[in-house]
Amino acid sequence: MAVASRLDTGRAFAKVLLPTLAKGVIVRRPPVMAMAEKMQADAVAVATMMRFRQRYGPQPLRLRVTGRSIALLLDPVDVSRLLADSPSPFALATREKKAALAHFQPHGVLISTGEERARRRALNEEVLRPEKIDAQGIVADEADLLLRHVRSSGVLTWDSFAQAWWRAARRIVLGSFAREDVELTDMLKTLRGHANWAYLHPRREGLRRRFDGRLRRHLERREPNSLASLAPADDVAEQAPHWLFAFDAAGIVTMRALAIGGSGQAGIWESARLWPTTPVILRESTEPTHWHGAWLPAGTTFVVFAPYFHRDRERLPYADEYAPDIWPTPPEPALVPFSGGPGVCPGRDLVLVAASTMLDTLRDHLAVPTLHAPLPTTLNHFALSFDAVNTTG
Ligand code: HEM
């Protein structure tokens, strides 16, 4: 099994893992995002991973970390095996995810195990279906209102986009009565800020309880045409913090799709490939596992650094271009913006419908695209803005 030298272990942390952590894994930090874009931090990270593969070959690369077994995957085929064999022997509920997500969703499926995980996963799969509610109608409504604002101000900024997007998200998850409950999603944002620090930030149980109470009042209405209406409030209450949280990623992906002139669901897929909102997919083995002729111990943390697999110029001719034609069945097993296998994002199809509706409603009224190939590896969505163009209708 390849083991990284001390210097390369240092490089893996300094150039790949820590910059990703610094941007904020659970909620992005605007100043760090701006700096990361300026330095093209992800380009440095991808180049570092490419050098690791040249130096050590395709097998998982173990880092020299005392007391922990950590392996970086370097081979696309290994990525598909890792994801296909989840949650056993490769558990989604890794110690880092548990430490982070416990701040705001201690009962979320992603950090659950065993029978509980199976039950919660089934609930997510059953509820997060685009055909069960009119998500398209809700998003089209909010997009039209947003366009009125854009026409009068002459520009679409991240802030105005995000306000409209959160209204749509609250309506989809909780119902129309929650449309204006900005405080709810602001409380969640504070908790997510703590989650960025995982173990390093104390849990604020008081705030979490207040957030839960407020969320429950919305859920108990079980408003028609909302996800809340599709299952008992007690079950939904455990999963809804993740759903709300994850709509943030869908908004980011939509704004970036606008920046590349994307359209339709393939535009959303591509935006998520080019700038994966889950840059690090983690799994933790529950038993010893065999890789390329060697064993890795139980408790090994496996790291899939998605930008490396999605932007590898040596393998993918379209690495830094907008390539909508590769979706929905990509030619490579490691193009995994929504993960894959039994732990694949259960919200994917709902996201594709909601985000592409927003994208397609806005794009004809804005001066896009603003970016051309080779597309930047880091893109700060907070700084994106688009001028309105004069169209009727
Ligand atoms: C562009 C938007 C989104 C992207 C790119 C995305 C991507 C992902 C990825 C990569 C994972 C796997 C995480 C891991 O293995 O650690 C995941 C899990 C999950 N996502 Fe999404 N997601 C998005 C939006 C959403 C939305 C809006 C919802 C719900 C409404 C959602 C629900 C979930 C759930 C419940 C899981 C956990 C699945 C499990 O543990 O089996 N996602 N998502």
Boltz pocket constraint, residues with backbone or C-beta under 6 A from the ligand:
constraints:
  - pocket:
      binder: B
      contacts: [[A, 92], [A, 109], [A, 110], [A, 111], [A, 121], [A, 124], [A, 128], [A, 242], [A, 243], [A, 244], [A, 246], [A, 247], [A, 249], [A, 250], [A, 251], [A, 253], [A, 272], [A, 277], [A, 278], [A, 280], [A, 281], [A, 282], [A, 336], [A, 337], [A, 338], [A, 339], [A, 342], [A, 343], [A, 344], [A, 345], [A, 346], [A, 347], [A, 348], [A, 350], [A, 351]]
      max_distance: 6.0
